[in-house]
Amino acid sequence: MKPVPHATTLRRAPVQRRSAERLTRILDACAELLDEVGYDALSTRAVALRAGVPIGSVYRFFGNKRQMADALAQRNLERYTERVTERLKRARRGDWREAMDAVLDEYLAMKRTAPGFSLVDFGNQIPVGARHTEPNTRVADRLTGLLSGYLGRTPDDELRRVFLVAVEAADGLVQLAFRTDPDGDEAIITETRELLRAYLGRVLD
C-alpha cells in the first residue's frame, strides 16, 4: 500500500504575501458560510463577498466551490497535523496509547470548534478531490509518516494498513457520535477509544 499524494486544486499558488493572505480570507469565509448555509447553498459569489475580495480573486484560485471545499479539507489536514505534532512533543516517546489519544482528541476538538469542519473535515462529509485521493487514505498516510518515528516503527505497508483500518473505524464511529449528539456522544466516543486500543494493541504492543 503506497502513500497517495494529494494534488492541490489551486489554479494558481499564491506567491506574494498579499496573495496568500487573500487566499486565507477566502478559505476562512468558505468555512464560515459552510456552517451558516451548508454546502448546497454555498456560492463563490457569497464567499467573495464575505472575504471582502473581488469575485475574480476567488476564480484566480478556484474554478468552482468543490475545488474550494477540497482546498479547505487540505488546510484542515495540515492544521490537524500541526496540532497532533504539538501534542506528541509533550507525550512520552514511544507510547502509542498517548499518541492515539492525541490523534483522536485533536480530531474531536476540531470537529467541535473549527469553522466548516463538521461539514468538510478532511473531505469525508463532502467527498472532494479525485477518486484516488480518498480522505481517509490521506489521513492514514499522514499519520503513518508522523507516528512511525515517534513509535520507533518502520513506515511500511503493514503500518499503513493498520492506520488506515483504525482511521476508517474511528471515522465511522465519530460520525455516529456526532449524529447522536451535536457535541459528540461521550459514550460512543469512549467505545471508539476502547475499540482503537484493542485493535492497535494487537500490532503495537
N, C-alpha and C positions, 0 to 999 in steps of 0.2 A: 504494500500500500504506500504509494509515493505521495508526498505532500502536494497539495493543489495550490498553485499560485492564484492570487486574486488580481484580475485585470481591472485597473481603475476605469471608472465610467466617465471621468472628466474629459471633456472635449479638449480642454486646454489647461495644463497645470499652471497654477499661479507662480510667477517668477518674482515679482516685486512684492514688498511688504504690504502695500496698499491693496494689491490684488488678493493676497492671502487673507487679509482682514475682511475683504468683501465676501470672499468665499465662506469664511466663518460666519458672517452675519446671515448669509443665505441659508446655510445649514441650520443655524440656530432658529431662524424663522420657520423653516420647514418642520423642525422638531416641535416647536410651539403649536403650529397650526395642525399638526397631526393629532395632538392631544385635544385641540378645540373642535375640529370639524371632521376628523377621520381622513383616511386615505382617499376614499372615493370623491369627497368634496374638495380635496386639495387641488390647488391650481398654481401654475408657475407665476401667474399674474398676482395672486394673493401673496405668494412668497416674496415676490419683488417689492410689493407694497409694504409688507411687514418689515422687510430687511432695510427699506429705505434706499433701494438701488433701482436703476432703470431695468426694465424687463430684458433689455438686450444683455445686461450683465449676467442674468440667470442663464440665458441661452448661450452665452460665451462658454459657460462651464458644462451645461447640461442640455441634452436635446429634448428631454421630457421629464415628467415628475417621477417616473420609475427610476431613471438614472440618478435623480436627486435622492430618492429614498435609498438606493444602493450605496451612494456615497455616504449618506448618514449612517447606514449599517456598518460600513467600513470604519467610519470615525468612531462609532460605538465600540467596535472591536479593539481599535487602537487604545481608546481610553480605558477599556476594561483591562487590557493587558498591562497598562501602566499601573492601575490600581492593584492588580494581583501582584505585580512585581514589587511594589512598595510594601505590601503585606508580607511577602516572603522575606524581605530584608529583616523583618522583626521576628520571624519564625525560627525554630530550631532546624538547622540544616539537616536534610535527610529524613525529616519526619513527614511522611506522606499524609498523615491524618491532618496535621496543621495545614499542609498545602491544599488538601481537599476542602477544608473549611474555608480557606482564603478564596478559593475558586468559587465555591457556592455562595459564600457570604457577599462577595463583591458583586456577583450577578444579581442577587436579591436586592442589594442596595440600589443598583442602577435601575432595576425593574420598578422600584418604589419611588425613585426620586428623579431620574434623568428624563428630561422632556422628550417626548416622542418614542421613548424606549419601549413602552408597553405595546406599541403598535408595530415597530420595526425591529427591535433588538438588533440581532446580527443578520437579519434578513429572513428569520423563520416565520414571523407572523405575516408579513407581506413578502412572498417569495420574490427576491430580486436577484439580479446578476444572471450570468449564464448558467445553464444546466449543470456544467461540470464544476461549478464553484458553490456547491451546496453549503449553506451557512454552518451546519454542524461540522462539516469537514474542515472548513476554515478554522473554526474554534478548536477542534481537536488537534489540527496541525500546529496551531499557535501554542496550545498548552503543552504539546509534546516537546517543542523547542524550548519553551520556558521552563518546564519542570524537570526535564531529563537531567540537566546539570545539577539542579538543586537536589535531586534524589540520587545522584550518582549512577544513573542508568544510561544505557546507550539508546539514542532515539531511533530504534529500529522499527521494523514493520509490526512486531508484536506489541510494542508500547503504543504505537499509533492506533492500532486496532483496539487495544484496551481503553484508551482515552476516548476514541470515537464511540464505543459502546456506552461508556459512562456518560458522555455528553448527550447522546441520544436519549438515554434513560432519564437523566436529570431534566432535560428539556421538556419531555412529555409530562413528567410529574410536576414540575414547577408551573407549567401552563395550567395543569389541573388545579393546583393550589390557588392560582390567581383567578380561575373561573369560579371556584368555590367561594372565595373571599377576595374582594378587590385589593386588600392589603397582603394577601397570601395566607392561606390557611396554615396555621402553625403546626397542626397535627400532621398534615400531609408533608410539609417541609421536613419535619422530624423523621417521618418514614422515609423520605427521599435520602436524607443524610445517612440513615441506618442501612438502606439498600446499597448506597455507594460504598460505605465502609466494608460491608460484607463482600461485595464484588471485588473491589480493589485490593482487599486484604489477601485474596487468593493469589494475586500476582505480585504484589509489592511487599508483603511481609517476608 
